[in-house]
Amino acid sequence: METQKRTAVRIRPKTRAGAAHRAAVFTSIDGTLLDDRTFTPGASRTAVRRLLAAGVPVIPVSVMTLDEIAPIAAELGLQHAMIVEAGGAIARWTANGWEVEACGPPAETLLDVVLDIENRSGASLLVYSALPESEAARLSGRSGEMLQASTHRCYSEPFVIESGELEDVRRAAAEIGFSVRRGRRFLHLCRAFDEGEAFTRLRAELHCDVAIGVGGAAVDAEFLTRADIAIIVPGPHGEPDADLAASVPNARIAPAPGPAGWAAAVNDVWRSLGTTKQDARGA
């Protein structure tokens, strides 16, 4: 999938009311909407097209940067909003392109937070945006422009633990008001509850009756626990993430990994909502 070098944005300080939607789909990207190796939509493309034709917004909720997601959104026709960098910002589509509202501290201040966490925990942390290109490519599975876009962090810092214990790192982060969340490939340093709060705000703006949440990694628990219908897409070996399943015990499990499972599960939910609506009309 081709990517763009940088995405033109305007900083948006406030929200404004939008049109009402009966349902909306909030979805993670890596390994769910897109294949986790090729970053292509596959079977999810047709499902997304069907949802958009029915007036159902599809809202990316991702640890990825806006520069990474914008080309994906353009290819799939997603022009409502997105939550980027694990809730670090909300981007909304306008006639002038994507407008960004920061929800957390800028990434450059997070580097000081990383140093503080290292001092408190005794761990050594490797920040993704500072890794050599070859190492970043190996760990992220990205290459070319998509790799470059993934390192342009504005509101979050993915990292790996070079030495030390995860629980010590999490405890140190909590002491200074941050959380450490596990994605499919990295740990993510974020302000506590950013992703869930961003989800709640966008849902209110969309005025949707039913919020469908689709995720696959532990980091997605923040918004899946707030969705009316939660779906967990299994990992590449066919099993759902154990931590995510424990956090969202009532979630539906998609029948397959990646876009095929995403499409099947979302289509099933959409059909059930349509049946419910018809039953209500006939009552």
Helices and strands as residue ranges (DSSP letters): E 9-11, E 23-27, H 44-53, E 58-60, H 66-76, E 81-84, G 85-87, E 89-94, E 97-102, H 107-121, E 124-127, G 128-130, H 133-140, H 144-150, E 157-163, H 166-175, E 178-182, E 187-191, H 194-206, E 210-215, G 218-220, H 221-224, E 229-232, H 242-247, E 252-253, H 258-282
